[in-house]
Amino acid sequence: MLSLEGDYALEKREKEKSNYCYIHLHAVTFGIAQYILTELMPIDLDGCGRLTIRANVEQEMMGWPGYNPVPKMGVSWYNLDIETSRKLYDLKRFSKAFSEELSNEFEQFVAGIIMDVLVEIDRAHGDRNRLAERRDEIMNKMRECGCKKEILLEKYSKFRRDRKYKAKVYRCIGHGIGDAIRVDLVNCKTDDIVVSEWLDELPHTVDMVGAVTRTGWNGDSFNVTFFRSDWTETVKLPEN
């Protein structure tokens, strides 16, 4: 697990000012973190199962500056300095309000922070993942694809019984998306997508690896079940 967490004190105030419409730093950076994580997997960074990168502007810093491992609890976190944290919030605010260019700058700044933290921690553990060598390659690849990737879940993508339609299930990751499931219903004769629906509200901030556990057609409806539970979403063909 890899994520950024915002400054609690600052975000609490901004949330109240915006009448609770404020989108937290965690939500807008989750897809970027997930993109980088999927590029690195499988990876054992420091023996812990979770790394949180924390912004610090107004809140009292938890722990000491920089890297804070707690291997007995299986977690670690990294405290950003105030200057970096402030720039992170400034770019977040302006990227949404002004232009795609600034949005890309925010995306690259966040990715740079994440990669620099990962490289520092990897070096502290003998550079066993060679992250310093891989940094530029991952950053360039992310820039080329716009920090978005689609993973077709072939096991759960199925033809309707008459084979006139096929449901394609994708795990989609990236900036503005987070980590979310999308279903495309495709006309097999024309290869046209007749329905395309997100099954999660975007940006989605839950790791969706292994989340889909069962899918199937029921007439004109395609059902997707999550986490071996009763949580099922349905995507329907148009009536005509």
Long-range contacts (C-beta under 8 A, 24 or more apart in sequence): 1-49, 1-50, 1-51, 1-207, 2-33, 2-34, 2-36, 2-37, 2-50, 2-51, 2-114, 3-29, 3-30, 3-33, 3-51, 3-52, 3-53, 3-205, 4-29, 4-30, 4-33, 4-52, 4-53, 4-54, 4-55, 4-110, 4-113, 4-114, 5-52, 5-53, 5-54, 5-55, 6-55, 6-89, 7-55, 7-56, 7-57, 7-58, 7-59, 7-85, 7-89, 8-59, 9-57, 9-58, 9-59, 10-57, 10-58, 10-59, 10-89, 23-203, 25-55, 25-88, 25-89, 25-92, 26-205, 27-178, 27-203, 27-205, 28-92, 28-175, 28-176, 28-203, 29-110, 30-178, 30-179, 30-203, 30-204, 30-205, 31-147, 31-173, 31-174, 31-175, 31-176, 31-177, 31-178, 31-179, 31-203, 32-107, 32-110, 32-111, 32-114, 32-147, 32-174, 32-175, 33-110, 33-114, 34-173, 34-174, 34-178, 34-179, 34-207, 35-111, 35-142, 35-147, 35-148, 35-149, 35-173, 35-174, 35-175, 36-111, 36-114, 36-115, 36-118, 36-138, 36-142, 38-149, 38-151, 38-173, 39-138, 39-141, 39-142, 40-118, 40-129, 40-131, 40-134, 40-138, 43-129, 44-128, 44-129, 45-118, 45-121, 45-122, 45-125, 45-129, 46-71, 46-76, 46-121, 46-124, 46-125, 47-71, 48-73, 48-74, 48-75, 48-76, 49-74, 49-75, 50-74, 50-75, 50-76, 51-75, 51-76, 51-77, 51-78, 51-117, 51-118, 51-121, 52-76, 52-77, 52-78, 53-77, 53-78, 53-80, 53-113, 53-114, 53-117, 54-78, 54-79, 54-80, 55-80, 55-84, 55-85, 55-88, 55-89, 56-80, 56-81, 56-82, 56-85, 57-82, 57-85, 57-86, 57-89, 66-120, 67-117, 67-120, 67-121, 67-124, 76-121, 78-117, 78-120, 78-121, 80-113, 84-113, 88-113, 103-175, 107-142, 107-147, 107-175, 108-139, 108-143, 111-139, 111-142, 111-147, 112-139, 115-139, 146-174, 146-175, 147-174, 147-175, 148-172, 148-173, 148-174, 148-175, 148-177, 149-173, 149-174, 150-182, 153-212, 156-212, 156-214, 156-215, 156-224, 157-215, 158-215, 158-216, 158-217, 158-222, 159-188, 160-217, 160-222, 161-217, 163-188, 164-188, 164-189, 165-194, 165-237, 167-215, 167-217, 167-222, 167-235, 169-212, 169-215, 169-224, 171-208, 171-209, 171-211, 171-212, 176-202, 176-203, 177-202, 177-203, 177-204, 178-202, 178-203, 178-204, 178-205, 178-206, 179-204, 179-205, 179-206, 179-207, 179-208, 180-204, 180-208, 181-208, 181-211, 181-212, 181-224, 183-222, 183-224, 183-235, 185-222, 185-235, 185-237, 194-237, 194-238, 195-235, 195-236, 195-237, 195-238, 197-235, 199-224, 199-233, 199-235
